[in-house]
Each structure stands twice: as structure tokens, then as C-alpha cells.
Amino acid sequence: MSRPSDDRGNPCGVAGMSWKQLGWHLLGLRRLTRDAQVKRQQRITSNAEQSFAAVGSMIGTAAVLPLLLGPGAPRGFVPLFVIGMTGAFALGIPAWLLGLRWARRRKFDAISAIYIDAGRCAGCGYTLADLAAEPDGCVVCPECGAAWRADRLG
């Protein structure tokens, strides 16, 4: 996987999401997601991140199986459910975050188009509105130094 780069070919990061955006993304329900940028990103990254979360949840549940099935294991639905879900969430959420990070880096071209269409830096999310283009036609982000062609900015 190649490192994300700006329009001048310099390496850059992938713009992070706010806690609110991350929460909407975690829900995964596109119909309920109000943030247009997150909704567009969900279409691009959902398969990969859901796969990572499912595998992490399965591993987490398997990790607590000895507690559920071994000698002295609690009896009854509620204790078994709570212990099983704890294992699933303990590895499922970190696996989902890992999958989201991997998918966003892997699909950087598509993700960057979402940010650039909104007039934001794809490297850090900074607003690039009202910034002058340099002689090569690129607008340089004052926050992270990434350069984006002015004709691509929305």
C-alpha cells in the first residue's frame, strides 16, 4: 500500500474525524448519519471496517469461551451474555478502529476527493477557502503543508 500524498507528490496524512463523525461512522447506519462527509466515506470504507470488526468480535468471544464453558462457569443467560459481549467488544471495537484506519489509507484517493470537494485539506481537514493559489496552481494548507490543486477545491 503506497503512502498517501498530496497533489505535488509529497507524503501526507489522512484527515482525521471528529468524535461526533466517528460516532456516526461507528453506528454504520447511513440513513441516520447526518454528516454528508461521513455518509460518503461510509460508502467507501464500510466493507473493510465491518470485516475487521466481525473478526475482532469473533476472536474476542473465542477468548472468553473458557470463562463461559469451563469449570465454575456462571450459569444463566445474563452472566453468559455479559461475559460474551464483553469479549466481543473488547476486541471488536479496536479491530473496527484498525479496519477504519486501514481502509481510509487504502482508499485515500476517494477519501481525499470527498474532503477536496468540500473545500478542505485531505491531509488534515483544515478549511482551504479564501486561500490564494501558488504559481503552480496549488493551494497550500497552512495547517499541515499539503498542497492541493485549486481547480479541484469545491
MOHU-V362497 format. One record per residue. N is the residue number from 1. PHI is phi in radians with two decimals (999 if undefined). D_LAST is the distance of its C-alpha to the last C-alpha in Angstrom with 2 decimals. Layout:
N | PHI | D_LAST
N | PHI | D_LAST
//
This chain:
1 | 999 | 27.65
2 | -1.37 | 25.79
3 | -1.31 | 24.18
4 | -1.04 | 20.36
5 | -2.45 | 19.11
6 | -1.44 | 16.18
7 | -1.25 | 15.25
8 | -1.66 | 18.48
9 | 1.54 | 20.54
10 | -1.44 | 21.40
11 | -1.12 | 22.06
12 | -2.59 | 19.91
13 | -1.50 | 20.11
14 | -1.88 | 18.20
15 | -0.92 | 16.54
16 | -1.37 | 19.17
17 | -1.93 | 19.23
18 | -1.23 | 20.84
19 | -1.06 | 24.27
20 | -1.13 | 23.09
21 | -1.10 | 20.47
22 | -1.11 | 23.23
23 | -1.11 | 25.65
24 | -1.09 | 23.64
25 | -1.15 | 23.15
26 | -1.09 | 26.90
27 | -1.04 | 27.84
28 | 1.25 | 26.12
29 | -1.65 | 26.33
30 | -1.05 | 23.08
31 | -1.15 | 24.41
32 | -1.56 | 24.99
33 | -1.24 | 21.78
34 | -1.61 | 19.79
35 | -1.35 | 16.83
36 | -1.08 | 14.16
37 | -1.12 | 13.02
38 | -1.14 | 16.76
39 | -1.07 | 17.53
40 | -1.20 | 15.28
41 | -1.19 | 16.82
42 | -1.06 | 20.23
43 | -1.07 | 20.12
44 | -1.45 | 19.70
45 | -1.86 | 22.18
46 | -1.07 | 24.69
47 | -1.06 | 27.42
48 | -1.16 | 27.82
49 | -1.19 | 27.79
50 | -1.18 | 30.19
51 | -1.13 | 32.49
52 | -1.05 | 32.69
53 | -1.12 | 33.42
54 | -1.13 | 36.08
55 | -1.13 | 37.84
56 | -1.07 | 37.78
57 | -1.14 | 39.21
58 | -1.13 | 41.91
59 | -1.14 | 42.89
60 | -1.11 | 42.99
61 | -1.16 | 45.17
62 | -1.11 | 47.39
63 | -1.16 | 47.78
64 | -1.68 | 49.31
65 | -0.98 | 51.50
66 | -1.01 | 54.52
67 | -1.21 | 54.26
68 | -1.45 | 54.13
69 | -1.97 | 56.89
70 | -1.31 | 59.11
71 | -1.11 | 62.36
72 | 1.35 | 62.03
73 | -1.15 | 58.67
74 | -1.11 | 57.90
75 | -1.95 | 58.80
76 | 1.88 | 57.04
77 | -1.17 | 53.64
78 | -1.07 | 51.93
79 | -1.07 | 52.75
80 | -1.13 | 51.88
81 | -1.11 | 48.56
82 | -1.08 | 47.63
83 | -1.14 | 48.59
84 | -1.10 | 46.83
85 | -1.22 | 43.57
86 | -1.07 | 43.77
87 | -1.11 | 43.97
88 | -1.12 | 41.14
89 | -1.28 | 38.80
90 | -1.05 | 40.04
91 | -1.90 | 38.74
92 | -1.17 | 36.29
93 | -1.16 | 33.75
94 | -1.05 | 33.78
95 | -1.14 | 33.58
96 | -1.10 | 30.55
97 | -1.09 | 28.82
98 | -1.10 | 29.84
99 | -1.11 | 28.56
100 | -1.12 | 25.15
101 | -1.09 | 24.92
102 | -1.08 | 26.19
103 | -1.14 | 23.87
104 | -1.17 | 20.70
105 | -1.24 | 21.92
106 | -1.18 | 23.04
107 | -1.81 | 19.85
108 | -1.00 | 17.62
109 | -1.04 | 15.73
110 | -1.23 | 14.77
111 | -1.15 | 14.20
112 | -1.11 | 12.03
113 | -1.09 | 9.70
114 | -1.10 | 9.53
115 | -1.16 | 8.82
116 | -1.16 | 6.31
117 | -1.05 | 4.29
118 | -1.52 | 5.25
119 | 1.34 | 4.73
120 | -2.08 | 8.31
121 | -1.28 | 10.94
122 | -1.32 | 12.28
123 | -1.49 | 15.66
124 | -2.45 | 16.19
125 | 1.56 | 13.41
126 | -1.13 | 13.39
127 | -1.27 | 10.73
128 | -1.80 | 9.53
129 | -1.09 | 8.78
130 | 1.15 | 11.47
131 | -1.72 | 12.60
132 | -1.38 | 14.09
133 | -1.37 | 13.81
134 | -1.42 | 17.19
135 | -0.96 | 19.36
136 | -1.45 | 18.28
137 | 1.53 | 14.65
138 | -1.78 | 13.56
139 | -1.73 | 12.34
140 | -1.69 | 14.97
141 | -1.23 | 14.73
142 | -1.24 | 17.69
143 | -1.42 | 18.53
144 | -2.10 | 19.12
145 | 1.50 | 18.83
146 | -1.24 | 16.48
147 | -2.00 | 14.71
148 | -2.25 | 11.40
149 | -1.05 | 10.82
150 | -1.07 | 8.78
151 | -1.23 | 8.12
152 | -1.54 | 6.43
153 | -1.26 | 3.81
154 | -1.42 | 0.00
//
